[in-house]
Amino acid sequence: MSINELLEQALTLNVNDRTKLIDELFKSIDKPDEEIDQIWADEADKRLEAYRKGELKAVPMEDIFK
Protein backbone atom coordinates (compact mmCIF):
# COMPACT_ATOMS: atom_id res chain seq x y z
CA MET A 1 0.00 0.00 0.00
CA SER A 2 1.40 3.39 -0.95
CA ILE A 3 1.43 6.41 1.32
CA ASN A 4 -1.17 8.08 -0.91
CA GLU A 5 -3.50 5.08 -0.62
CA LEU A 6 -3.04 5.06 3.12
CA LEU A 7 -3.73 8.79 3.30
CA GLU A 8 -6.90 8.39 1.23
CA GLN A 9 -8.15 5.73 3.63
CA ALA A 10 -7.19 7.77 6.69
CA LEU A 11 -9.13 10.77 5.37
CA THR A 12 -12.31 8.69 5.31
CA LEU A 13 -12.12 8.21 9.10
CA ASN A 14 -14.20 10.35 11.41
CA VAL A 15 -12.48 13.24 13.20
CA ASN A 16 -11.97 11.34 16.46
CA ASP A 17 -10.36 8.38 14.71
CA ARG A 18 -8.13 10.66 12.61
CA THR A 19 -7.05 12.48 15.75
CA LYS A 20 -6.23 9.20 17.46
CA LEU A 21 -4.28 8.05 14.40
CA ILE A 22 -2.28 11.29 14.35
CA ASP A 23 -1.57 10.99 18.07
CA GLU A 24 -0.35 7.42 17.71
CA LEU A 25 1.84 8.31 14.74
CA PHE A 26 3.45 11.18 16.67
CA LYS A 27 4.04 8.92 19.66
CA SER A 28 5.79 6.43 17.43
CA ILE A 29 8.38 8.99 16.26
CA ASP A 30 8.65 11.20 19.33
CA LYS A 31 9.98 8.78 21.89
CA PRO A 32 11.86 10.27 24.84
CA ASP A 33 15.60 9.78 24.80
CA GLU A 34 16.51 8.62 28.31
CA GLU A 35 20.16 9.55 27.83
CA ILE A 36 19.30 13.14 26.90
CA ASP A 37 16.77 13.35 29.74
CA GLN A 38 19.49 12.24 32.18
CA ILE A 39 21.95 14.80 30.80
CA TRP A 40 19.39 17.58 31.35
CA ALA A 41 18.57 16.31 34.85
CA ASP A 42 22.29 16.31 35.74
CA GLU A 43 22.68 19.83 34.36
CA ALA A 44 19.69 21.05 36.38
CA ASP A 45 21.21 19.51 39.53
CA LYS A 46 24.56 21.22 38.82
CA ARG A 47 22.89 24.60 38.28
CA LEU A 48 20.82 24.28 41.45
CA GLU A 49 23.90 23.35 43.48
CA ALA A 50 25.85 26.29 42.00
CA TYR A 51 22.96 28.62 42.87
CA ARG A 52 22.81 27.32 46.45
CA LYS A 53 26.58 27.84 46.81
CA GLY A 54 26.27 31.41 45.56
CA GLU A 55 28.23 30.62 42.40
CA LEU A 56 25.29 31.33 40.13
CA LYS A 57 22.96 34.33 40.27
CA ALA A 58 19.27 34.13 39.56
CA VAL A 59 17.54 36.41 37.07
CA PRO A 60 14.01 37.57 37.95
CA MET A 61 11.36 36.15 35.64
CA GLU A 62 10.12 39.68 34.86
CA ASP A 63 13.56 40.58 33.46
CA ILE A 64 13.65 37.48 31.28
CA PHE A 65 10.31 38.29 29.63
CA LYS A 66 11.03 41.99 28.99
C-alpha positions, -999 to +999 in steps of 0.1 A: +000+000+000+014+034-010+014+064+013-012+081-009-035+051-006-030+051+031-037+088+033-069+084+012-082+057+036-072+078+067-091+108+054-123+087+053-121+082+091-142+104+114-125+132+132-120+113+165-104+084+147-081+107+126-070+125+158-062+092+175-043+081+144-023+113+143-016+110+181-004+074+177+018+083+147+034+112+167+040+089+197+058+064+174+084+090+163+086+112+193+100+088+219+119+103+248+156+098+248+165+086+283+202+096+278+193+131+269+168+133+297+195+122+322+220+148+308+194+176+314+186+163+349+223+163+357+227+198+344+197+210+364+212+195+395+246+212+388+229+246+383+208+243+414+239+234+435+258+263+420+230+286+429+228+273+464+266+278+468+263+314+456+282+306+424+253+313+401+230+343+403+193+341+396+175+364+371+140+376+379+114+361+356+101+397+349+136+406+335+136+375+313+103+383+296+110+420+290 
